[in-house]
């Protein structure tokens, strides 16, 4: 599971705190920083006025590489109000998993004090493993935050067939989740699978599938066949891509 946190920019105005939060955020940690507001990075830069030159340089260089930890969202922002008041209003409109701030003057249960965070805080301590029912909606919900943060999505399943609802329902669910409230262009969507049917049959079934996909989305299917003389995938191991060719390429 992946969770979105609103992180007050002023919490990152020194290297120790910056390092703590960035080491504990990211896909591998299950926590993503909301790019709230859209100019969140600029607010971080503006908070560095009292940093020494070396400390500021370290933070600025780390921010350049921070995009993989950030999650964009469609948001509302009132420039006449401070960050926390805005974040609490945004949370009421479209909830974050939690808000991390310097203080909590309104005793909001969803606001965590940055300096007091520890591994016993339920909204901070996450179980990154969970059992997800093998149902399209539940699977899509489990990775929706990650899909919405991605510019490129590649599915790999040699058994996929567009004629089979068992495979189409999850794909439709994943792509609908990926497009929901998307603020950045989805630049690449591919599905890699094994060639199991004729090209004509595959194209006809894909045309039917297209009617159920989100509008404006383009997905490329890459079908692979085993090279003559290769060992093949074997019963209990995945195929090596060097043994396969894209049979749909001219």
N, C-alpha and C positions, 0 to 999 in steps of 0.2 A: 504494500500500500504506500501511497505517496501523499504528503500533506503540505498544504500551503500556509506559510507563516508571513504575517506582516511584521517587518522588522524596522524599528525606528532608526532612521539614518544616523542620528546623533549618537547612537550606541556604538558606532564604528569609528569614532573620532580618535582612537588610539590603537596602536598595533596589537597589544595583548588581547583586547576585546575583539578586534577585527579578526584576528587569527582564530580565536575560540569559536566564534560564530561560523566562520567560513569552513573551518575543519569539521564542524558538526552539521553542515548543510550540504545538500547535493543529492543526486539520485541514489547514490550508494547508501546514504543515511536515511532515505525516505522522507527528507524534509527539503522543501523548496522555498526560496525567498520570493515573496510576491513583489513584483515590480510595481509597488504602490507608493506614490503615484507613478505615472509614466516617466516622470523625471526623477525617479528615486536615486539613480546614480549621481545626478547632479547635486542632489541634496547631501549625499555622502561627501562629495568633493567639497561642498561649501562648509561642512562641519569640521574640516581639517585645518582651519585657520590658526589654531593654537599648537599644531604639531610642529616638531622640529623638521628640518629639511629631509633627513634620512628616513624618519618615520613616515612622513607624508609620501615620499617616493615609494616606499614599500607598499603602502596601501593603494596608491594610484596604480602601480603595476599589477597588483592583485585584482583590482577592479576591472582591469582590461580583460582578464581571463574569467570573469565572474558570470558570464552569460549562461553557462551551463547550469548554474545554481538558481537562476532567476525564472520566474513564471510570470508571463504577461497576463493581464486581465483587462476587460472593459470596466472602467471604474469612474466614479464621480469624485470630484475634488473641488473644494472651496478654498481658494488662495487666501481668503481673509481669516481662515481658521488654522490653528496649529495642527501638526501631523497627527497627534493622538486623537483629537476630536474628530478629525476627518476619518481616521482609521476605524474608530468606533461606529461612526455613521455608516461607513462602507461595510463593516462587519454585519450590521443590522440589515443592510440591503442584500448582501451576498457574502455569507460567512467565510472567514478564514478558519483554519484549524485553531489558531490562536494569534494574538497580537503580543509582540514582545516590545516593551517600552521602558523608558527610564523610571517611570512612576505610574501609579494607578490611582489617580485622585478620585475617580468615581466608583471605586471598589467593584470594577467590572470583572466578573468571574473568568472572562475570556482573555484578560490582559495579564501577562506574566512580566514580572520585574526582571530586567536583564541581569542585574547584578546579583539577584537571588536565585537564579536558575540552578537546579541540581537534578540529578538522575532520579529523584523521588517525585518530581512534578509530573502528574499524569499526562498533561497536555504536551510535555516535552519528551518524556520517555516513551518511545514507540516500540511496538512489536512489529518488526519488519516482515514477519512471516505470518501467514494466515491461510486458512482453508477457504478456497473460493469454489462454490458450486459450479459444475461444468454446464452453466446456462449462459446464453449469450449476454443478457443484460448484466448479470452479476460479474462476469469476466470483464466486460467493458467498464463497469463502474470501478473495478479494482485497479485499473491502469489509466483511468480517464485523465487524471492530473498530468501524468507523464506524457500521454499522447498529445494533450493540449499544449505542452511545453516544447514539443518536438517540431523541427523543421523538416525532417526526413523520417519516414517510417518504412521499414522493410519487414515483411512477413515471410517466413520460411516454413513450409509444410509440404513435403513431397506428396501427401495423400489428397491435397485439396482438389475438389472438382466443382465447378460452378453449377453443375446440374444437381448437386446434393445439398438440400437445405441444412443438413447437419453442419456443413462448412460455411455456408453463405450467411446464416444467421449471426454467428460470432463476428465475421468480417464486417457486416453491415453495422453491428453494434459498435465495434471498434472505431470505424470511420465516422459514425455519427458522434461518438464521444470526442473524437479528435477535432471535429469541426465546431463543436459547441463553444460559443463565445470566443472563437479564435480571433486573435488580434494580429498575428503574423502569418505570412503566406506559408502554406504547406508546399514546400518546394519539390518534394519527391515522395511518391508512394509506389512501392513495388511489392509484388507477391511472387516468390520463387517456389516452383513446384515441379513435380515429375510429369513428363509427357505420358499421358495414359489414353489419349483419344486422338482422333484426327483433328487437324487444324480447323476444318469447317465446323465440326460439331462443337469444338471448344468456343469458337467465335460466336456461334448462335446462342450458346448457353450464357456466355458473358454478356451478350446484348440484353438478355432477360434480366440478368443480375443488375445491369446498369440502371434499370428503372427504379431500383430500391436504394441506390447510393445517394449520398448528399449531393445536392446540385452544385455544379461548378468544380467538382473534384475529379481529378484524373488519376487513374491507377494503371500501372503497367504490369502485365503478367509475363514472367520469364519462365518458360517451360524448358526443362532439361532432360536430355536422354543420355543413357550410358554409352560411353565409347566402346566400340568393339574391342574385345581383348582385355578390357579392364576387369579388375577384381569384383566390381559391383559393391553395393552397400553392405551386403551380408545381412544376416538375420537380426543381429543385435548391435549393429553399429551404424553410425550416420555415414552417408556417402561423402567421399572427398571430392571437393569441387573440381579438382584437377582431372577427375575421371568423367566429368560431365560436360556437355556442350549445350549452349542455348539453341534449341531447335527452331525458335521463332525468328532468329536473326537471319537476314538475307545472306 
